[in-house]
């Protein structure tokens, strides 16, 4: 076998492994592909091409999850014109074969190449057709049957579980003593506004970003980064989209998304606006967990700026929220509209208690640590809890638990 391509011991070992596990495939050329997560190689025999990816450690677990999620997504969207990753072969290789330590369990994935080129924010800002294509894909995903996702054992959270998880993060923030009481009170009020949390849980991508899509001719042609596919709140995906796009472009996205969806969700925009602010708390907690003092200081400054914007008119009377842990009720009627670009709420948010008093907020305990920025400007439009809705209409569409 004669192989041409850039040299590199790991790359050559991957090529040799592909030759051994893909029947009738004799590679003649290979090209390394850039990937921060590990080694990836495009391999060809002149007639067929495969992308071989080598995963170790936690990345191997993520890759295994993506293979399962990709198979589930193909079941959910059998008629989609968006290509979904398809793993041809998955095999755990001997660590010695790749020159790795004995404790490693390297996982090799051999897949068909995805069509298109990696997307960028500039692609979406320059093409309304591409924005509409993204909106239609996510609308189709959110309208899909959640049953296969649950049957596959992927994460399933109904509306009550989603809300409880956010309350837990609110508790964590309150426990630090570093979050302004005005924010804690406003966020708790938003989470206690029952009308906003009446939604039917649906399939969600869970890791939407420009890196998750490939594009060609002003449309989405393939999707990836599916390891967090699950059932949950569609607002999580849309909040991530709003972080990718400017306000005007996101307005175009929301119009197309609302037109394409069949399941109505009257609290969707309220939850989007909530997640736009709440992402700052997520960032603060991540910073605290990581111990980065510079990020902690930045997050605290942003929290203080948000608190300065938290002066709301006197709130209107609201319906009490359902007890924590009880299933909420879905409602008919979708609200569309512009939402300020919002940082994506990390999918790893936890679950827990509530707020702290104003005095506890001001007697701050030791500052948190940080890992990443949010892209949220301090002059972002302040979150406003939703207006009262028609509770009779809301009660007519129950949120169904997914049967496992």
C-alpha positions in Angstrom: 0.0 0.0 0.0 1.4 3.3 -1.1 0.1 6.3 0.9 0.7 9.9 0.0 0.0 12.8 2.3 1.6 14.8 5.1 3.7 12.7 7.5 2.9 12.2 11.2 3.1 9.0 13.2 -0.4 9.2 14.7 -1.9 10.1 11.3 -0.2 7.1 9.6 -1.4 4.8 12.4 -5.0 6.0 11.9 -4.7 5.4 8.2 -3.4 1.9 8.8 -6.2 1.2 11.2 -8.8 2.3 8.7 -7.3 0.0 6.1 -7.7 -2.9 8.5 -11.2 -2.3 9.7 -13.1 -1.1 6.6 -13.5 -4.0 4.2 -12.2 -3.6 0.7 -10.7 -0.2 1.4 -7.0 0.4 0.6 -6.1 4.1 1.3 -3.9 5.8 -1.3 -3.9 9.3 0.1 -4.8 11.1 3.3 -5.1 14.6 4.7 -5.1 15.7 8.3 -8.1 17.9 9.2 -8.0 20.6 11.9 -9.9 19.7 15.1 -9.2 20.9 18.6 -10.9 17.8 20.0 -8.4 15.3 18.6 -6.9 13.7 15.5 -9.0 13.7 12.3 -7.9 12.4 8.9 -9.6 12.4 5.5 -8.7 9.2 3.8 -9.3 8.1 0.2 -8.6 5.2 -2.1 -9.5 7.2 -5.2 -13.1 6.0 -5.3 -14.3 6.4 -1.7 -13.6 8.9 1.1 -13.9 8.6 4.8 -13.2 10.8 7.8 -11.4 8.9 10.5 -11.5 10.4 14.0 -9.5 9.2 17.0 -10.9 10.0 20.4 -9.4 9.4 23.9 -10.5 10.1 27.4 -13.6 12.2 27.9 -13.7 12.9 24.2 -14.3 9.2 23.5 -17.4 9.4 25.7 -18.6 12.4 23.8 -18.0 10.8 20.5 -19.9 7.7 21.6 -22.9 9.9 22.6 -22.8 11.6 19.3 -22.9 8.4 17.4 -26.1 7.3 19.3 -27.6 10.8 18.9 -26.9 10.9 15.2 -28.8 7.6 14.7 -31.7 8.9 16.7 -31.8 12.2 14.7 -32.0 10.2 11.5 -35.0 8.5 12.9 -36.6 11.8 13.9 -36.0 13.5 10.6 -36.0 10.8 7.9 -37.0 13.2 5.1 -34.7 16.1 6.0 -32.4 17.5 3.3 -29.8 18.2 6.0 -27.2 15.5 6.2 -26.7 13.9 9.6 -23.4 12.2 10.6 -23.2 8.5 9.9 -20.6 6.4 11.5 -19.6 3.5 9.2 -17.3 1.8 11.8 -16.7 2.3 15.5 -13.8 0.4 17.1 -11.8 0.6 20.3 -8.1 0.2 19.3 -5.2 -1.2 21.4 -3.4 1.8 23.0 -0.1 0.4 22.0 -1.0 0.5 18.3 -1.2 4.3 18.5 1.7 4.8 20.8 -0.6 5.7 23.8 -0.4 4.7 27.4 -1.9 1.4 28.6 -4.7 3.3 30.5 -6.0 4.9 27.3 -8.9 3.4 25.5 -8.7 5.1 22.0 -11.9 5.0 20.1 -11.8 5.2 16.3 -14.8 6.5 14.3 -14.9 6.1 10.5 -17.6 8.2 8.9 -18.8 9.5 5.6 -17.6 13.1 5.0 -20.2 15.8 5.7 -21.1 18.0 2.7 -20.7 21.8 2.7 -18.2 24.1 4.3 -18.0 25.1 8.0 -20.4 28.0 8.7 -19.6 31.4 10.3 -21.5 34.2 11.8 -20.7 36.2 8.7 -22.5 33.6 6.5 -25.7 34.1 8.4 -25.4 37.9 8.6 -25.0 38.0 4.8 -27.8 35.6 3.7 -31.4 35.8 4.8 -32.0 32.5 2.9 -29.4 30.8 5.1 -31.1 32.2 8.3 -34.5 30.9 7.1 -32.9 27.5 6.3 -31.6 27.3 9.9 -35.0 28.3 11.3 -36.8 25.6 9.3 -34.3 22.9 10.4 -34.7 23.8 14.1 -38.5 24.1 13.7 -38.6 20.6 12.2 -36.4 19.2 15.0 -38.6 20.9 17.7 -41.8 19.5 16.1 -40.4 16.0 15.9 -41.7 13.1 18.0 -39.7 13.0 21.3 -40.4 9.3 21.8 -37.4 7.9 20.0 -35.1 10.2 22.0 -36.5 8.9 25.3 -36.4 5.3 24.1 -32.7 5.7 23.3 -32.0 6.7 26.9 -31.0 10.3 26.1 -31.6 13.1 28.5 -35.3 14.0 28.9 -36.5 17.0 30.9 -40.1 18.1 31.0 -41.1 21.7 31.7 -41.1 21.2 35.5 -37.6 19.6 35.4 -36.3 22.5 33.2 -37.7 25.0 35.7 -36.4 23.2 38.7 -32.9 23.0 37.1 -32.9 26.8 36.7 -34.1 27.3 40.3 -31.2 25.2 41.4 -28.8 27.5 39.6 -30.5 30.4 41.2 -29.9 28.8 44.6 -26.2 28.3 43.8 -25.9 32.0 42.8 -27.7 33.1 46.0 -25.5 30.9 48.2 -22.4 32.7 46.9 -23.6 36.0 48.4 -22.2 37.8 45.3 -25.3 38.2 43.1 -27.3 41.4 43.6 -30.6 40.8 45.3 -32.5 42.8 42.6 -31.4 40.2 40.1 -32.2 37.2 42.3 -35.7 38.6 43.0 -36.4 39.3 39.3 -35.2 35.9 38.2 -37.2 34.2 40.9 -40.3 36.2 39.8 -39.7 35.1 36.2 -39.4 31.5 37.2 -42.5 31.7 39.3 -44.5 33.1 36.3 -46.4 30.0 35.5 -47.6 31.1 32.0 -44.0 31.3 30.7 -43.2 27.8 31.8 -46.2 26.1 30.2 -44.6 24.4 27.3 -44.4 21.0 25.7 -40.9 19.5 25.9 -39.5 18.6 22.5 -36.3 17.3 20.9 -33.5 19.8 21.2 -30.1 20.0 19.6 -28.5 21.2 22.9 -25.2 22.5 21.5 -26.2 25.0 18.8 -23.3 27.2 17.5 -21.8 28.1 14.1 -19.5 25.0 14.6 -22.5 22.7 14.5 -23.5 23.5 10.9 -22.1 23.3 7.4 -23.5 25.3 4.6 -23.6 25.5 0.8 -25.6 27.8 -1.6 -27.3 29.7 1.2 -28.7 26.7 3.1 -27.8 24.4 5.9 -26.6 21.1 4.3 -25.3 19.2 7.4 -25.4 19.3 11.2 -23.0 17.9 13.8 -22.1 18.3 17.5 -25.1 16.2 18.4 -23.8 14.7 21.7 -26.3 16.8 23.7 -29.3 15.9 21.7 -32.2 15.3 24.2 -35.7 16.4 25.1 -36.1 19.8 26.8 -37.0 23.4 26.3 -36.7 24.7 22.7 -35.8 28.1 24.1 -32.4 26.8 24.9 -31.6 26.2 21.2 -33.1 29.5 20.2 -31.2 31.4 22.8 -28.0 29.9 21.3 -29.1 31.1 17.9 -29.7 34.6 19.2 -26.2 34.6 20.4 -25.0 33.8 16.9 -27.0 36.5 15.2 -27.6 40.3 15.5 -31.0 41.5 16.7 -32.2 42.3 13.1 -31.1 39.0 11.7 -32.6 37.1 14.7 -35.9 38.8 14.0 -35.8 37.3 10.6 -35.0 33.9 12.1 -37.9 34.1 14.6 -40.4 35.0 11.9 -39.3 32.0 9.8 -39.2 29.7 12.8 -42.7 30.6 14.0 -44.1 30.1 10.5 -42.5 26.7 10.2 -43.5 25.3 13.7 -46.8 23.5 14.2 -46.5 23.3 18.0 -47.4 26.6 19.6 -45.5 28.0 22.7 -46.8 31.3 24.1 -44.1 31.6 26.7 -41.2 31.0 24.3 -40.0 34.6 23.9 -40.3 35.3 27.6 -38.0 32.3 28.3 -35.6 33.5 25.6 -35.3 36.9 27.3 -34.9 35.2 30.6 -32.1 32.9 29.4 -30.3 36.0 27.9 -29.8 37.4 31.4 -29.5 34.1 33.2 -26.5 33.1 31.0 -24.5 35.7 33.0 -25.2 33.8 36.2 -24.2 30.6 34.5 -20.9 32.3 33.4 -20.4 33.6 37.0 -20.9 30.1 38.5 -18.5 28.5 35.9 -16.0 31.2 36.7 -16.4 30.5 40.4 -16.0 26.7 39.8 -12.8 27.2 37.8 -11.2 29.7 40.1 -10.2 32.3 37.5 -10.2 35.6 39.4 -10.2 37.8 36.3 -13.3 36.1 34.9 -14.9 36.2 38.3 -14.4 40.0 38.4 -15.8 40.4 34.9 -18.8 38.3 35.7 -19.5 40.2 38.9 -19.2 43.5 37.0 -21.7 42.3 34.5 -24.1 41.1 37.2 -23.9 44.6 38.8 -24.7 46.2 35.4 -27.7 44.0 35.0 -28.8 44.9 38.5 -28.7 48.6 37.6 -31.1 47.8 34.8 -33.4 45.9 37.0 -35.7 48.8 37.9 -39.1 47.5 36.8 -42.5 49.2 37.2 -44.7 47.6 39.8 -45.4 44.0 38.7 -48.8 42.9 37.7 -50.5 40.2 39.6 -49.4 36.7 38.5 -50.7 33.2 38.7 -48.7 31.2 41.3 -46.2 28.7 39.9 -46.9 25.0 40.2 -45.1 23.3 43.1 -41.6 22.3 42.3 -41.3 18.9 40.9 -44.9 18.8 39.4 -45.4 18.7 35.7 -46.5 22.0 34.0 -49.2 22.4 31.4 -48.5 23.2 27.7 -50.3 26.2 26.2 -51.5 27.0 22.7 -50.4 30.1 20.7 -46.8 31.0 19.8 -45.4 34.5 20.4 -42.9 35.7 17.8 -40.8 38.7 18.0 -37.3 40.1 18.3 -35.2 39.1 21.2 -31.8 40.6 21.9 -28.8 38.4 21.1 -28.4 36.1 24.0 -25.5 34.0 25.3 -26.4 30.3 25.2 -27.3 29.0 28.6 -24.9 26.1 29.3 -26.5 22.8 29.0 -25.0 21.7 32.3 -27.1 24.0 34.5 -28.0 22.3 37.8 -31.1 22.1 40.1 -31.6 23.6 43.5 -32.9 26.3 46.0 -33.9 29.9 45.7 -32.9 33.5 46.6 -31.1 35.3 49.3 -31.9 38.4 51.2 -30.5 41.8 50.2 -28.2 41.9 53.2 -26.8 38.5 52.3 -26.1 39.8 48.8 -24.2 42.7 50.0 -22.1 40.8 52.5 -20.3 39.0 49.7 -18.4 35.9 50.3 -15.2 35.0 48.4 -15.4 35.8 44.7 -16.0 33.0 42.1 -13.8 31.8 39.3 -14.5 31.8 35.6 -13.9 30.0 32.3 -15.5 31.7 29.4 -17.0 35.0 28.3 -20.7 35.4 27.4 -20.7 38.1 24.7 -23.5 39.8 26.6 -23.2 43.6 26.6 -24.0 45.5 29.8 -26.4 47.7 27.9 -28.5 44.7 26.7 -32.3 45.3 27.0 -33.4 44.4 30.5 -35.5 41.3 30.9 -39.2 41.9 31.5 -41.4 39.1 32.9 -44.4 38.2 30.6 -47.8 39.8 30.8 -50.7 37.7 32.1 -52.0 35.2 29.6 -55.4 33.5 29.1 -55.1 30.7 31.7 -58.2 28.9 30.3 -56.5 28.6 26.9 -53.3 27.5 28.7 -55.1 24.7 30.5 -56.5 23.1 27.4 -53.3 21.6 26.2 -51.7 19.4 28.9 -48.0 18.7 28.9 -47.6 15.0 28.4 -44.9 13.0 30.1 -42.9 10.9 27.6 -43.5 7.2 28.2 -40.2 5.4 28.6 
